[in-house]
Amino acid sequence: METRRRSVVKAVVWNVMGLMVMTLIGVLATGSAAIGGTLAVVNAAIGLTLYVIYERIWAGITWGRNV
């Protein structure tokens, strides 16, 4: 079973990568670094929160594990 700390670190790393990609996409789509960056930050905050919740739920499910 994963620790909460591991789940959070995985989520943060994943979201940093997503933040970079979303910033680039936002800038390309809008032509504005400010708007693109804002969209990326909002997306990252929502994604981070949902990913941590998702990981914690799956950490408690034994289906598919060899225990």
PDB file of N, CA, C and O in Angstrom:
ATOM      1  N   MET A   1       0.848  -1.185   0.000  1.00  0.00           N
ATOM      2  CA  MET A   1       0.000   0.000   0.000  1.00  0.00           C
ATOM      3  C   MET A   1       0.888   1.241   0.000  1.00  0.00           C
ATOM      4  O   MET A   1       1.926   1.274   0.661  1.00  0.00           O
ATOM      5  N   GLU A   2       0.478   2.236  -0.731  1.00  0.00           N
ATOM      6  CA  GLU A   2       1.238   3.475  -0.819  1.00  0.00           C
ATOM      7  C   GLU A   2       0.978   4.370   0.381  1.00  0.00           C
ATOM      8  O   GLU A   2      -0.105   4.372   0.965  1.00  0.00           O
ATOM      9  N   THR A   3       2.015   5.134   0.728  1.00  0.00           N
ATOM     10  CA  THR A   3       1.835   6.132   1.781  1.00  0.00           C
ATOM     11  C   THR A   3       1.197   7.378   1.175  1.00  0.00           C
ATOM     12  O   THR A   3       1.231   7.580  -0.039  1.00  0.00           O
ATOM     13  N   ARG A   4       0.626   8.192   2.020  1.00  0.00           N
ATOM     14  CA  ARG A   4       0.043   9.447   1.546  1.00  0.00           C
ATOM     15  C   ARG A   4       1.119  10.324   0.915  1.00  0.00           C
ATOM     16  O   ARG A   4       0.892  10.980  -0.102  1.00  0.00           O
ATOM     17  N   ARG A   5       2.293  10.322   1.540  1.00  0.00           N
ATOM     18  CA  ARG A   5       3.400  11.154   1.036  1.00  0.00           C
ATOM     19  C   ARG A   5       3.764  10.752  -0.394  1.00  0.00           C
ATOM     20  O   ARG A   5       3.944  11.616  -1.253  1.00  0.00           O
ATOM     21  N   ARG A   6       3.874   9.451  -0.652  1.00  0.00           N
ATOM     22  CA  ARG A   6       4.203   8.978  -1.999  1.00  0.00           C
ATOM     23  C   ARG A   6       3.128   9.400  -2.993  1.00  0.00           C
ATOM     24  O   ARG A   6       3.445   9.847  -4.095  1.00  0.00           O
ATOM     25  N   SER A   7       1.863   9.263  -2.613  1.00  0.00           N
ATOM     26  CA  SER A   7       0.765   9.663  -3.493  1.00  0.00           C
ATOM     27  C   SER A   7       0.851  11.148  -3.828  1.00  0.00           C
ATOM     28  O   SER A   7       0.639  11.540  -4.975  1.00  0.00           O
ATOM     29  N   VAL A   8       1.158  11.968  -2.838  1.00  0.00           N
ATOM     30  CA  VAL A   8       1.252  13.412  -3.052  1.00  0.00           C
ATOM     31  C   VAL A   8       2.434  13.752  -3.955  1.00  0.00           C
ATOM     32  O   VAL A   8       2.295  14.570  -4.865  1.00  0.00           O
ATOM     33  N   VAL A   9       3.600  13.135  -3.719  1.00  0.00           N
ATOM     34  CA  VAL A   9       4.779  13.402  -4.553  1.00  0.00           C
ATOM     35  C   VAL A   9       4.501  13.013  -6.004  1.00  0.00           C
ATOM     36  O   VAL A   9       4.828  13.763  -6.923  1.00  0.00           O
ATOM     37  N   LYS A  10       3.897  11.842  -6.210  1.00  0.00           N
ATOM     38  CA  LYS A  10       3.551  11.423  -7.568  1.00  0.00           C
ATOM     39  C   LYS A  10       2.607  12.430  -8.212  1.00  0.00           C
ATOM     40  O   LYS A  10       2.771  12.774  -9.383  1.00  0.00           O
ATOM     41  N   ALA A  11       1.641  12.894  -7.471  1.00  0.00           N
ATOM     42  CA  ALA A  11       0.672  13.850  -8.005  1.00  0.00           C
ATOM     43  C   ALA A  11       1.337  15.177  -8.361  1.00  0.00           C
ATOM     44  O   ALA A  11       1.025  15.772  -9.393  1.00  0.00           O
ATOM     45  N   VAL A  12       2.243  15.636  -7.520  1.00  0.00           N
ATOM     46  CA  VAL A  12       2.922  16.910  -7.772  1.00  0.00           C
ATOM     47  C   VAL A  12       3.781  16.810  -9.031  1.00  0.00           C
ATOM     48  O   VAL A  12       3.739  17.700  -9.880  1.00  0.00           O
ATOM     49  N   VAL A  13       4.561  15.732  -9.158  1.00  0.00           N
ATOM     50  CA  VAL A  13       5.403  15.551 -10.341  1.00  0.00           C
ATOM     51  C   VAL A  13       4.545  15.498 -11.602  1.00  0.00           C
ATOM     52  O   VAL A  13       4.858  16.150 -12.599  1.00  0.00           O
ATOM     53  N   TRP A  14       3.469  14.724 -11.559  1.00  0.00           N
ATOM     54  CA  TRP A  14       2.560  14.613 -12.697  1.00  0.00           C
ATOM     55  C   TRP A  14       1.986  15.978 -13.067  1.00  0.00           C
ATOM     56  O   TRP A  14       1.891  16.319 -14.246  1.00  0.00           O
ATOM     57  N   ASN A  15       1.608  16.752 -12.061  1.00  0.00           N
ATOM     58  CA  ASN A  15       0.992  18.047 -12.327  1.00  0.00           C
ATOM     59  C   ASN A  15       1.988  19.088 -12.812  1.00  0.00           C
ATOM     60  O   ASN A  15       1.609  19.984 -13.566  1.00  0.00           O
ATOM     61  N   VAL A  16       3.235  19.002 -12.409  1.00  0.00           N
ATOM     62  CA  VAL A  16       4.252  19.915 -12.937  1.00  0.00           C
ATOM     63  C   VAL A  16       4.420  19.664 -14.434  1.00  0.00           C
ATOM     64  O   VAL A  16       4.508  20.603 -15.226  1.00  0.00           O
ATOM     65  N   MET A  17       4.462  18.403 -14.806  1.00  0.00           N
ATOM     66  CA  MET A  17       4.551  18.083 -16.236  1.00  0.00           C
ATOM     67  C   MET A  17       3.318  18.593 -16.971  1.00  0.00           C
ATOM     68  O   MET A  17       3.433  19.183 -18.046  1.00  0.00           O
ATOM     69  N   GLY A  18       2.155  18.371 -16.403  1.00  0.00           N
ATOM     70  CA  GLY A  18       0.916  18.852 -17.009  1.00  0.00           C
ATOM     71  C   GLY A  18       0.861  20.368 -17.085  1.00  0.00           C
ATOM     72  O   GLY A  18       0.358  20.929 -18.059  1.00  0.00           O
ATOM     73  N   LEU A  19       1.377  21.031 -16.058  1.00  0.00           N
ATOM     74  CA  LEU A  19       1.403  22.491 -16.030  1.00  0.00           C
ATOM     75  C   LEU A  19       2.220  23.038 -17.199  1.00  0.00           C
ATOM     76  O   LEU A  19       1.813  23.998 -17.853  1.00  0.00           O
ATOM     77  N   MET A  20       3.359  22.429 -17.452  1.00  0.00           N
ATOM     78  CA  MET A  20       4.196  22.875 -18.567  1.00  0.00           C
ATOM     79  C   MET A  20       3.486  22.682 -19.909  1.00  0.00           C
ATOM     80  O   MET A  20       3.500  23.570 -20.761  1.00  0.00           O
ATOM     81  N   VAL A  21       2.874  21.524 -20.083  1.00  0.00           N
ATOM     82  CA  VAL A  21       2.176  21.248 -21.344  1.00  0.00           C
ATOM     83  C   VAL A  21       0.973  22.174 -21.509  1.00  0.00           C
ATOM     84  O   VAL A  21       0.764  22.734 -22.585  1.00  0.00           O
ATOM     85  N   MET A  22       0.190  22.335 -20.457  1.00  0.00           N
ATOM     86  CA  MET A  22      -0.994  23.189 -20.547  1.00  0.00           C
ATOM     87  C   MET A  22      -0.624  24.654 -20.765  1.00  0.00           C
ATOM     88  O   MET A  22      -1.346  25.374 -21.455  1.00  0.00           O
ATOM     89  N   THR A  23       0.481  25.101 -20.192  1.00  0.00           N
ATOM     90  CA  THR A  23       0.923  26.474 -20.425  1.00  0.00           C
ATOM     91  C   THR A  23       1.236  26.675 -21.901  1.00  0.00           C
ATOM     92  O   THR A  23       0.818  27.661 -22.508  1.00  0.00           O
ATOM     93  N   LEU A  24       1.971  25.735 -22.464  1.00  0.00           N
ATOM     94  CA  LEU A  24       2.310  25.825 -23.887  1.00  0.00           C
ATOM     95  C   LEU A  24       1.046  25.816 -24.755  1.00  0.00           C
ATOM     96  O   LEU A  24       0.904  26.627 -25.670  1.00  0.00           O
ATOM     97  N   ILE A  25       0.146  24.901 -24.459  1.00  0.00           N
ATOM     98  CA  ILE A  25      -1.107  24.828 -25.229  1.00  0.00           C
ATOM     99  C   ILE A  25      -1.918  26.108 -25.055  1.00  0.00           C
ATOM    100  O   ILE A  25      -2.466  26.629 -26.026  1.00  0.00           O
ATOM    101  N   GLY A  26      -1.999  26.614 -23.835  1.00  0.00           N
ATOM    102  CA  GLY A  26      -2.746  27.851 -23.573  1.00  0.00           C
ATOM    103  C   GLY A  26      -2.167  29.040 -24.311  1.00  0.00           C
ATOM    104  O   GLY A  26      -2.906  29.863 -24.851  1.00  0.00           O
ATOM    105  N   VAL A  27      -0.847  29.133 -24.335  1.00  0.00           N
ATOM    106  CA  VAL A  27      -0.200  30.236 -25.056  1.00  0.00           C
ATOM    107  C   VAL A  27      -0.452  30.108 -26.556  1.00  0.00           C
ATOM    108  O   VAL A  27      -0.767  31.090 -27.228  1.00  0.00           O
ATOM    109  N   LEU A  28      -0.311  28.893 -27.068  1.00  0.00           N
ATOM    110  CA  LEU A  28      -0.549  28.695 -28.499  1.00  0.00           C
ATOM    111  C   LEU A  28      -2.005  28.975 -28.871  1.00  0.00           C
ATOM    112  O   LEU A  28      -2.276  29.532 -29.935  1.00  0.00           O
ATOM    113  N   ALA A  29      -2.937  28.594 -28.006  1.00  0.00           N
ATOM    114  CA  ALA A  29      -4.361  28.757 -28.303  1.00  0.00           C
ATOM    115  C   ALA A  29      -4.827  30.198 -28.168  1.00  0.00           C
ATOM    116  O   ALA A  29      -5.677  30.655 -28.932  1.00  0.00           O
ATOM    117  N   THR A  30      -4.268  30.920 -27.190  1.00  0.00           N
ATOM    118  CA  THR A  30      -4.762  32.270 -26.924  1.00  0.00           C
ATOM    119  C   THR A  30      -3.823  33.369 -27.406  1.00  0.00           C
ATOM    120  O   THR A  30      -4.246  34.507 -27.615  1.00  0.00           O
ATOM    121  N   GLY A  31      -2.556  33.029 -27.579  1.00  0.00           N
ATOM    122  CA  GLY A  31      -1.579  34.049 -27.946  1.00  0.00           C
ATOM    123  C   GLY A  31      -1.138  34.893 -26.769  1.00  0.00           C
ATOM    124  O   GLY A  31      -0.367  35.838 -26.932  1.00  0.00           O
ATOM    125  N   SER A  32      -1.621  34.559 -25.589  1.00  0.00           N
ATOM    126  CA  SER A  32      -1.294  35.336 -24.387  1.00  0.00           C
ATOM    127  C   SER A  32      -0.661  34.429 -23.332  1.00  0.00           C
ATOM    128  O   SER A  32      -1.234  33.413 -22.937  1.00  0.00           O
ATOM    129  N   ALA A  33       0.539  34.821 -22.886  1.00  0.00           N
ATOM    130  CA  ALA A  33       1.204  34.056 -21.837  1.00  0.00           C
ATOM    131  C   ALA A  33       0.440  34.153 -20.514  1.00  0.00           C
ATOM    132  O   ALA A  33       0.385  33.184 -19.757  1.00  0.00           O
ATOM    133  N   ALA A  34      -0.140  35.304 -20.240  1.00  0.00           N
ATOM    134  CA  ALA A  34      -0.879  35.491 -18.984  1.00  0.00           C
ATOM    135  C   ALA A  34      -2.123  34.613 -18.939  1.00  0.00           C
ATOM    136  O   ALA A  34      -2.379  33.940 -17.941  1.00  0.00           O
ATOM    137  N   ILE A  35      -2.884  34.624 -20.008  1.00  0.00           N
ATOM    138  CA  ILE A  35      -4.107  33.810 -20.041  1.00  0.00           C
ATOM    139  C   ILE A  35      -3.751  32.324 -20.092  1.00  0.00           C
ATOM    140  O   ILE A  35      -4.342  31.512 -19.381  1.00  0.00           O
ATOM    141  N   GLY A  36      -2.790  31.982 -20.930  1.00  0.00           N
ATOM    142  CA  GLY A  36      -2.355  30.587 -21.016  1.00  0.00           C
ATOM    143  C   GLY A  36      -1.826  30.069 -19.682  1.00  0.00           C
ATOM    144  O   GLY A  36      -2.123  28.944 -19.281  1.00  0.00           O
ATOM    145  N   GLY A  37      -1.043  30.895 -19.003  1.00  0.00           N
ATOM    146  CA  GLY A  37      -0.512  30.505 -17.694  1.00  0.00           C
ATOM    147  C   GLY A  37      -1.598  30.364 -16.651  1.00  0.00           C
ATOM    148  O   GLY A  37      -1.566  29.440 -15.839  1.00  0.00           O
ATOM    149  N   THR A  38      -2.555  31.267 -16.666  1.00  0.00           N
ATOM    150  CA  THR A  38      -3.674  31.193 -15.714  1.00  0.00           C
ATOM    151  C   THR A  38      -4.491  29.933 -15.940  1.00  0.00           C
ATOM    152  O   THR A  38      -4.843  29.239 -14.986  1.00  0.00           O
ATOM    153  N   LEU A  39      -4.793  29.635 -17.186  1.00  0.00           N
ATOM    154  CA  LEU A  39      -5.527  28.407 -17.489  1.00  0.00           C
ATOM    155  C   LEU A  39      -4.759  27.183 -16.994  1.00  0.00           C
ATOM    156  O   LEU A  39      -5.349  26.254 -16.443  1.00  0.00           O
ATOM    157  N   ALA A  40      -3.455  27.186 -17.192  1.00  0.00           N
ATOM    158  CA  ALA A  40      -2.633  26.053 -16.775  1.00  0.00           C
ATOM    159  C   ALA A  40      -2.607  25.902 -15.262  1.00  0.00           C
ATOM    160  O   ALA A  40      -2.682  24.784 -14.753  1.00  0.00           O
ATOM    161  N   VAL A  41      -2.502  26.996 -14.543  1.00  0.00           N
ATOM    162  CA  VAL A  41      -2.460  26.935 -13.070  1.00  0.00           C
ATOM    163  C   VAL A  41      -3.787  26.437 -12.511  1.00  0.00           C
ATOM    164  O   VAL A  41      -3.806  25.612 -11.598  1.00  0.00           O
ATOM    165  N   VAL A  42      -4.890  26.930 -13.050  1.00  0.00           N
ATOM    166  CA  VAL A  42      -6.207  26.472 -12.594  1.00  0.00           C
ATOM    167  C   VAL A  42      -6.359  24.983 -12.884  1.00  0.00           C
ATOM    168  O   VAL A  42      -6.818  24.224 -12.030  1.00  0.00           O
ATOM    169  N   ASN A  43      -5.980  24.570 -14.073  1.00  0.00           N
ATOM    170  CA  ASN A  43      -6.055  23.159 -14.439  1.00  0.00           C
ATOM    171  C   ASN A  43      -5.187  22.307 -13.517  1.00  0.00           C
ATOM    172  O   ASN A  43      -5.611  21.236 -13.083  1.00  0.00           O
ATOM    173  N   ALA A  44      -3.985  22.770 -13.217  1.00  0.00           N
ATOM    174  CA  ALA A  44      -3.074  22.013 -12.352  1.00  0.00           C
ATOM    175  C   ALA A  44      -3.623  21.884 -10.934  1.00  0.00           C
ATOM    176  O   ALA A  44      -3.521  20.818 -10.326  1.00  0.00           O
ATOM    177  N   ALA A  45      -4.200  22.952 -10.406  1.00  0.00           N
ATOM    178  CA  ALA A  45      -4.749  22.905  -9.048  1.00  0.00           C
ATOM    179  C   ALA A  45      -5.904  21.914  -8.950  1.00  0.00           C
ATOM    180  O   ALA A  45      -5.981  21.125  -8.009  1.00  0.00           O
ATOM    181  N   ILE A  46      -6.789  21.965  -9.922  1.00  0.00           N
ATOM    182  CA  ILE A  46      -7.918  21.029  -9.932  1.00  0.00           C
ATOM    183  C   ILE A  46      -7.419  19.605 -10.151  1.00  0.00           C
ATOM    184  O   ILE A  46      -7.844  18.678  -9.462  1.00  0.00           O
ATOM    185  N   GLY A  47      -6.519  19.440 -11.108  1.00  0.00           N
ATOM    186  CA  GLY A  47      -5.972  18.112 -11.409  1.00  0.00           C
ATOM    187  C   GLY A  47      -5.224  17.502 -10.238  1.00  0.00           C
ATOM    188  O   GLY A  47      -5.365  16.310  -9.966  1.00  0.00           O
ATOM    189  N   LEU A  48      -4.431  18.306  -9.542  1.00  0.00           N
ATOM    190  CA  LEU A  48      -3.683  17.811  -8.379  1.00  0.00           C
ATOM    191  C   LEU A  48      -4.630  17.303  -7.307  1.00  0.00           C
ATOM    192  O   LEU A  48      -4.442  16.214  -6.766  1.00  0.00           O
ATOM    193  N   THR A  49      -5.627  18.081  -7.010  1.00  0.00           N
ATOM    194  CA  THR A  49      -6.591  17.690  -5.980  1.00  0.00           C
ATOM    195  C   THR A  49      -7.312  16.394  -6.349  1.00  0.00           C
ATOM    196  O   THR A  49      -7.418  15.479  -5.531  1.00  0.00           O
ATOM    197  N   LEU A  50      -7.793  16.325  -7.557  1.00  0.00           N
ATOM    198  CA  LEU A  50      -8.516  15.129  -7.983  1.00  0.00           C
ATOM    199  C   LEU A  50      -7.611  13.913  -8.080  1.00  0.00           C
ATOM    200  O   LEU A  50      -8.041  12.798  -7.783  1.00  0.00           O
ATOM    201  N   TYR A  51      -6.365  14.110  -8.490  1.00  0.00           N
ATOM    202  CA  TYR A  51      -5.440  12.991  -8.616  1.00  0.00           C
ATOM    203  C   TYR A  51      -5.100  12.400  -7.243  1.00  0.00           C
ATOM    204  O   TYR A  51      -5.045  11.179  -7.095  1.00  0.00           O
ATOM    205  N   VAL A  52      -4.874  13.245  -6.251  1.00  0.00           N
ATOM    206  CA  VAL A  52      -4.583  12.745  -4.902  1.00  0.00           C
ATOM    207  C   VAL A  52      -5.766  11.943  -4.377  1.00  0.00           C
ATOM    208  O   VAL A  52      -5.584  10.862  -3.819  1.00  0.00           O
ATOM    209  N   ILE A  53      -6.960  12.457  -4.549  1.00  0.00           N
ATOM    210  CA  ILE A  53      -8.162  11.732  -4.108  1.00  0.00           C
ATOM    211  C   ILE A  53      -8.260  10.397  -4.842  1.00  0.00           C
ATOM    212  O   ILE A  53      -8.500   9.363  -4.219  1.00  0.00           O
ATOM    213  N   TYR A  54      -8.077  10.416  -6.141  1.00  0.00           N
ATOM    214  CA  TYR A  54      -8.124   9.208  -6.968  1.00  0.00           C
ATOM    215  C   TYR A  54      -7.106   8.172  -6.498  1.00  0.00           C
ATOM    216  O   TYR A  54      -7.448   7.001  -6.335  1.00  0.00           O
ATOM    217  N   GLU A  55      -5.873   8.587  -6.282  1.00  0.00           N
ATOM    218  CA  GLU A  55      -4.821   7.669  -5.826  1.00  0.00           C
ATOM    219  C   GLU A  55      -5.141   7.072  -4.453  1.00  0.00           C
ATOM    220  O   GLU A  55      -4.913   5.884  -4.225  1.00  0.00           O
ATOM    221  N   ARG A  56      -5.659   7.878  -3.556  1.00  0.00           N
ATOM    222  CA  ARG A  56      -5.969   7.393  -2.211  1.00  0.00           C
ATOM    223  C   ARG A  56      -7.113   6.384  -2.256  1.00  0.00           C
ATOM    224  O   ARG A  56      -7.105   5.407  -1.506  1.00  0.00           O
ATOM    225  N   ILE A  57      -8.078   6.605  -3.111  1.00  0.00           N
ATOM    226  CA  ILE A  57      -9.172   5.640  -3.256  1.00  0.00           C
ATOM    227  C   ILE A  57      -8.616   4.318  -3.761  1.00  0.00           C
ATOM    228  O   ILE A  57      -8.921   3.262  -3.206  1.00  0.00           O
ATOM    229  N   TRP A  58      -7.800   4.366  -4.813  1.00  0.00           N
ATOM    230  CA  TRP A  58      -7.237   3.140  -5.371  1.00  0.00           C
ATOM    231  C   TRP A  58      -6.270   2.452  -4.415  1.00  0.00           C
ATOM    232  O   TRP A  58      -6.122   1.231  -4.463  1.00  0.00           O
ATOM    233  N   ALA A  59      -5.615   3.211  -3.555  1.00  0.00           N
ATOM    234  CA  ALA A  59      -4.700   2.603  -2.577  1.00  0.00           C
ATOM    235  C   ALA A  59      -5.456   1.679  -1.620  1.00  0.00           C
ATOM    236  O   ALA A  59      -4.882   0.733  -1.081  1.00  0.00           O
ATOM    237  N   GLY A  60      -6.727   1.953  -1.415  1.00  0.00           N
ATOM    238  CA  GLY A  60      -7.525   1.136  -0.509  1.00  0.00           C
ATOM    239  C   GLY A  60      -8.261  -0.018  -1.181  1.00  0.00           C
ATOM    240  O   GLY A  60      -8.922  -0.801  -0.500  1.00  0.00           O
ATOM    241  N   ILE A  61      -8.161  -0.137  -2.490  1.00  0.00           N
ATOM    242  CA  ILE A  61      -8.847  -1.199  -3.224  1.00  0.00           C
ATOM    243  C   ILE A  61      -7.870  -2.354  -3.456  1.00  0.00           C
ATOM    244  O   ILE A  61      -6.790  -2.158  -4.014  1.00  0.00           O
ATOM    245  N   THR A  62      -8.253  -3.541  -3.030  1.00  0.00           N
ATOM    246  CA  THR A  62      -7.348  -4.685  -3.150  1.00  0.00           C
ATOM    247  C   THR A  62      -7.507  -5.431  -4.465  1.00  0.00           C
ATOM    248  O   THR A  62      -6.681  -6.288  -4.778  1.00  0.00           O
ATOM    249  N   TRP A  63      -8.533  -5.135  -5.240  1.00  0.00           N
ATOM    250  CA  TRP A  63      -8.777  -5.821  -6.500  1.00  0.00           C
ATOM    251  C   TRP A  63      -7.553  -5.717  -7.419  1.00  0.00           C
ATOM    252  O   TRP A  63      -6.993  -4.636  -7.604  1.00  0.00           O
ATOM    253  N   GLY A  64      -7.156  -6.839  -7.981  1.00  0.00           N
ATOM    254  CA  GLY A  64      -6.055  -6.865  -8.927  1.00  0.00           C
ATOM    255  C   GLY A  64      -4.684  -6.890  -8.314  1.00  0.00           C
ATOM    256  O   GLY A  64      -3.692  -6.870  -9.042  1.00  0.00           O
ATOM    257  N   ARG A  65      -4.586  -6.933  -7.008  1.00  0.00           N
ATOM    258  CA  ARG A  65      -3.290  -6.988  -6.317  1.00  0.00           C
ATOM    259  C   ARG A  65      -2.961  -8.399  -5.942  1.00  0.00           C
ATOM    260  O   ARG A  65      -3.850  -9.210  -5.683  1.00  0.00           O
ATOM    261  N   ASN A  66      -1.706  -8.692  -5.911  1.00  0.00           N
ATOM    262  CA  ASN A  66      -1.226  -9.968  -5.368  1.00  0.00           C
ATOM    263  C   ASN A  66      -0.826  -9.718  -3.917  1.00  0.00           C
ATOM    264  O   ASN A  66       0.257  -9.204  -3.636  1.00  0.00           O
ATOM    265  N   VAL A  67      -1.702 -10.084  -3.019  1.00  0.00           N
ATOM    266  CA  VAL A  67      -1.419  -9.838  -1.587  1.00  0.00           C
ATOM    267  C   VAL A  67      -1.098 -11.109  -0.862  1.00  0.00           C
ATOM    268  O   VAL A  67      -0.837 -11.084   0.341  1.00  0.00           O
TER     269      VAL A  67
END
